[in-house]
Amino acid sequence: MSPSNRGAEDFERWGGAAAWSTGSELTPMQTLLWRSERHPVQSSTSTVVIDLDRAPDWERFVAATDWGTRLVRRLRQRVVDPVVPTAPPTWADDPTFDLAYHLRRERVADHDEMLSQAAQIALRPFDRSRPLWEGVLFEVGEEAAYVLKIHHALADPLGTVQLLSMLQSGKRGHTARKPLAEDVAAVGVDPVELAVSGLRADVAALPEVAATTLRNLGLAATRPQSAVASALRYGASVRRLVTHAAPPSPDLTPRTGRMWTFLTFDAPLEPLRAVARQGGGTLDDAAVALVLGGLGRYHARRDSPLLEIPVGVRVSLDRADDLGNRFAGALISGPLAIEDPVDRVAAVRGEILSLHTERALTVLDAAAPLMNRLPSFVGASALRSAAVPDAFVLTLPGPPRKRFMAGAEVRGMYVLGPLPGAALTACLVTVADTACLGVNVDASAVADLAGLEQCLAEEIAAFTTG
């Protein structure tokens, strides 16, 4: 791509970043996670590690970050809760925003020390009265890594990768003229007034709510058998989705959720896609199958053969081929005893396709508005009551071409998700022609961390070398 085309592409992406996440309120699911968070055991924090080919000039890096926080207004805003939960929390400009509080740099001896420091950063809770992100540039010899900790209320892992991809540049050189955010007067929000306005909205909506309730009751009265059958089917679907798909592994316990260890791996992307195609699945299915293969090796290493374990996955709500933009989380029985990667992908694909018949995939989204009106411990208890998988696996699309941060080339992007009761969370991010796998491990649940790392590396080699 020519320099002029790269520049035009950059401006288009930056324009999209300026319009990113402009809603004034948290969504019902964001509100539920925000109010129910019990850090770090029930954390809503993700961490992104970006490997860079060189240490960028610090002043240029600070200036670029300052520009990014001005372009994306959300990065300078904080969450304001109403004094009583009559309304969702809302975003408000932080009048005391200080970039130096959110961004700093440190020097470490090697990559392992950087990952250890990144895990400790992730384990520290946010100051919930400030914008919900923290960035550290770690200099490792002549190279560097940028570690970004971000709260789910600000962006989920997919939104975080999208935002970072939009803000990065397509060229190493400095761009003198960048798009700037429009000057907008600072918005202040009073928690008392927020609660009062929510109460007013509830009162105004009462007639419509009452009318809808009466219509639904009338329909149920005229067709009671149909209503009961529908409720029973929905209840059965909920029960299947919130109970274990397979027995949990005794080799992935106990789990305190307070000891995080970060692991990162690289793999060529095309061989993974090839295995996915041969198994009739998607890259998402291949990522799940890869992690299961590593866990299968780990259990064999410990003389603890298991046929399957519960695994948390994303299920598309739009289409059966997982290409839509609406997703829900669900549990599957992840096969450990299938040695061939292609056959394992096919088995995973079958498990995921079976979930598309479940009526209650969106049960948490449906229940979130009601739970948000109750004390926060109710939502926290509801989240804890659901069955927890041994592993969560997620695939995210990253930048499709070479990108730079303040003149340093992005060589890898690894998402380390939270551990809400699981033994590990694995996120595969596509960066150009590389698959970047980030794994957050509950070190209290894994007796042999070095062995698990080796098993995952061996499975990646099996996927990519045939």
N, C-alpha and C positions, 0 to 999 in steps of 0.2 A: 504494500500500500504506500502511495506517495505521501510525502510530508504534508502536502496541502489537504489530501483526503483524511489523513490522521487528525489534522487540526480541525477539520469540519466535523469529524466523528466525535472528537472531544467536546466541542461546543454543544453538539446535540445531546450528548450524555449529561453534560453539566447542566444544561437547561432542564433535563428531566430530574436531576438531583434537586434543583431549586424547588420543584413542585412535589418533592417526596414527602409523604406523611404530613399533610397539612390539616388533618382533622383536629378539631379542638378538644374532643373527648376521647378517653380510652374506650375501646370496644368492650362488650360484655366479657369476652374471654380474657382480655388484658386486665380488666378490672378484677376478675376472679383470681387470676394469678398474682396480681399486685397485692390484694388484700389478704390472700391466703398464704403468702410467702413466709416460710420459717427457715431463714438462711442458716447454714448451707444445705441442711437435710432436704428441705423442700424449696430448693433454689430456683429462681427464674433468670439466672445469669448465664450468658454464653461468653466464651472467650475466643477470639480469632488471633492466630499467630500467622504473620506474613513474613516469610523469609525473603530477604533482599540480598542482591549480589554485592552490595557495597554499603558502607555507612553513609547515608546522605548528609549533606551539609546541614548542620543543626539549625542555623538561622533560616535557611530556605524551608526546612521541614516545618518549623514553627509557623512561618508565614503561610505555608500551604494549609496547615491545619486551621489556622485562624480564618483564612479565606473560606475553607470548607464549612466551618461552624457559622459563618455569616451567610453563606449561600443556603445551607440547610438550617433553617431557623430552629427546628426541633432540637438540635444539638445544644442550643443555649436556653432551653426551657426545662422546667421542673414540673413534677406532678403535684397538684393541689387536690386534697381530699375534702369533701364537704364534712361539716362537723357531725352530721348524722347521714347514713347512707340512703338519702332520698334521691340522689343523683349520682351519675358516674363521676369519677375523678376527671379533672380537666388539666390541660397543659397551660402553663403561664410562663412568661419570660422571667428568667432569673435576674433580678436587678443587681445581684452581687457576682455575676458570672466572672470567673477568673480563669483564663486559659492555663495559667501556670499550675493551678490546682489539679486540672484534668490531664495535663501532658507533662511528662518528664523523660529523662534519659538516664540509663545506667550502663555500666560496663560489666560484662561477665566473661568467665574464662572460656566457656565452650557452649555448644548447643544444649547439652544436658542440663547445665546450670540455668540456662535461659528458660527451658521448659519447667524446671523446678520452681524458679521464681514466678513464672506465669501462673502455675497452679496455686501458689500462695496468694497471688493477687486475686485470683478468681474466688478464693475461699473467704476473702474479706468482704463483708457486706457493704453495700453502697450507703452513703449519706443520702437518705431519701428526701432531704430538703434541697438537693442540688440536681443538676442535670445528670442523667443516669448512664454515664460512660466514663471510662478512664483509659488513657493510652500511655504506654511506656515504650520508648525506643531503646532496645538492648543492642549495644555494640559488641560484636564478637570478633575480635581481631580486626581484619579489614572488612568483614561482612557485618550484617546487622539483621535484626528481626524486630518487627513492630508488633506489639501485643495490645490488642484492644479488648477491654472488658465492657460488655454492654448488657443492659437489662432488657428482658422480654417486653416490658411495657413500651420501651423505646423502639425496639425492633426485634423480631424473632430471628433465628439463624438465617432463614432465606432472605429476609429484608436486610439484614446486616451485610451479607455477601453482595446483594444487589447494590446497596448504598456505596460500599467500598469500591465496587467495580465501576460505578458511575463517577466517583470522585477521582479515580486514578487517571493518569495521562497516557496517551498513546505514544509519547516520545520522551526521550531522556532530557532533552533541552528544556529550558525555562520558557513558559508561555507568558509573555509580558502582559497581554490584554486578555483577561478572563471575564466571564459574565459575573456580574455582581447582583446581590439580592436587592430588591426594592426596599427603600427605607419605610419601615412600618412602625407606628407608635407602639411603645411597649404596652403589653396587656397585663394588667394586674387582676387577680382573682381573690375574692374574699371567701373563705370557707363557710362562713355563716350565710352569706347571700347565696352561695352556691346551693346550700341545703334548702334554703327558702324557695329558690326558683324551682328546684326539683319537686318540692312539695306542691307548689302551684301547678306545675305540669301534671302531677298525679291527679290533683283535684279536677283539672280541666279535662283529663282523659277518662274520668269515671263514667260519664254517660255512654261513651263508645265501648268501654270495657264491659259495662253491664249489658249493653245490647248484644255484643258478641257472645257473652256467656249465656244469655238467654237463648240465642239462636242455636248454640251448640247443644244446650240442654234439650231444646225442642227436637233437634235432629236425633239425639240419643233416645228420646222418649218414643219417637215414631219408629225407630229401627233399633230396639234394644239389643237384639241378638248380634247384629252387625257391629254395634259399638263395643259390646263386650268382647267379641272375637278379635276386633282390631286392637283393643287394649291388651288382650292376652298375648297376641302376636308381638306387639311392641315390647311388652314386658319380658317375653322370652328372648327377644333380640338383645335387650339390655343385659339380661343375665348372661348370655353367651359372651357379650363384649367385655364385661367387667370381671369375669372369672378367668382363671388361668386356662390357657389353651393347652398347656403341658405342665407337668410338675416342675418346680424350680430345681436348679442344680444344687446339690449339697456342697459342691466344690466352689460355689460362688457365694459363700456366706462365711461369717455374719457380715452385715452391711451397716456401718455406722453413718455413712454419707459425709464423714468429716475428714477423710484422708484422700485427697485427689492426686492422681498421678497422670501426667499428660504424655502420650506417645504419638509420634508422627511417622508416616510412611509415604513413599512415592511409588507410583506404578504408571507405566505407559497406558494411556487411555484406550487406544484402539483394541489391544488384546482383550480388555475387559468387555468392551462392546461386542467383540466377536463371540466371546463365551455367552454373553447375554442373548445374542441372536440365535446361536446354536441351541440354546435351551428354550427358545420361544418366549423369552422375557425381555425386560427393559434393563437399563443400567441400574435402576433402583433394586431390581431383583438380584442382579449380579453382586451389588454391594452387600446385600443381606446374606447371600450365599457365601461370599468371601469371608465375612466375619464369622459365620457359622462354621466354616471350614477351619478357621484358626482356633475357635473354641473347641471344635471336635478334636483337633490335634492336642490341645491343652488337656482335655479330659483323658485322652489316651495316654498322654505323658504321665498322668497321675494315676494310671490304672483304674480309672473310673468311667467305664464306657456307658454312655447314655444314648438313647435313640433320638431324643428331642428335648428342646428347652423352650420356654416362652420368650418370644421376641416381639418388641414393639416396632411397628412400621407405620409409614404413611399410606393412606388409601385415598385415591382420587375420588372426589365426589362428582366429577364432571363426566368422565369417560372411563371405560374399562381398561384403557391402555395407559393410564397414569400420565396423560399428557395435559390434563387440565390445570387450572390454577386454584381450585378449591380442594382442600385436603382435610382428612380427619385421621386421628391416631387410632390404632387398633392393635390387638394381639394376634399372633399366629403361633402355631407349633413349628418351631424351626428345626429342621432335620439335621442331626449331627452325624448319623451313621452312614450317610451317602458320601462316598469318597470322591466320585467323579464330579468335578465342578459343573459340567453341563447338566448332568442329571439333578444336581442340587438346585441349580437355577430353575429348572422345570418344576421341581417340587415346591419351591418357594412361590413361583408364579401361580401354581394351582391353589396354594393356601390364600394368597392375596385376592385372586379372582373370586374365591368363595365368599369373601367379605362383602362383595358388592350387592349381595342379596339381603344384607342386614339392614333392617328398617331404622335401627337406632344408632347409626354411625354418628349422627349429630346430636346425640342426647346431651352431651356436656354443653354444647352451644345453646341448646334449648333451655337447659336448666340454669345456665349462668345468670341471666337477668334476675331470676327469683333469688338465687343464693346471694347475689350481690346486695340484696336488701336486708339480709340477715347479718348478725355479728360475724366478724371475719373468721372466728374459730369454726363456724359451721362449714364454710367453704373449704377451709383447711382440712377438716375432718372428712369431708366428702371426697376430696382428692386423695387422701391417704387410704380411704376405704377401698378404692379400686385395686384390682390385681396389678401387681408390679412385675414387669418382665425381668429376665436376667440381663437382657441387653436391649437398648434402643439403637436402631440403625436408620440413618437419614442420608439422602443424596441431594446435593445442591448444585445448581449451575453457576459457575464462576465466570470470569472474563474469558471470552473465546480466543483472544489474541494477546500478544505481549503487552504488558502494562508497566508503568513506572510510578514511583512515589518520590517526589523531589529529586529526580535524577537517578534513583536507584531502581533497578529492574526487579519486578515481582517474580520470584522463582517458585514460590509455593504459597498456598493459602489454606490453613488448617482450622477448622471449626471444632472447638472443644465444648460440647454441650453440657448442661447440668446433669446431676445424678439423682433424680427424684425416686430414690429407692432401688434403682437398678445397680447391677455390679459394674456395668460399663455403658457408655454412650459412644457410638461411632458415627462420624459424619464424613462422607466422601464428597469433596468439592472438585469440580472439573476446572482446571486452569490451563487454557490452551489445549495442548495434547497430553497433559499430565493429570492423573487422578491423585489428588492429595487427600490422604486418609488421616483424620485426627481422632484419637481415641482417648476419652477420659475414663480412667479406671478408679473404682473405689478400692484403694490399697488395702483396706481392712477385709475385703471380700476375696482377694486374690492372694493366695499364699506364696506363689512363685511369679512375681512380676516379670523377671527376666525371661522365665520360661514362656509366659504368655506373649511377650514381645517377639520372641523367637518363633513361636508357633504362627503368629499373624504374618511375620515376614516370610516364612516358608509357604504359607498359603497364597500370599501374593505372588511368589515365584511360580507356584503351581498354576495359577490363573494366567500368568503373562508369558510363560514359556512352554505351556502345553505339556 
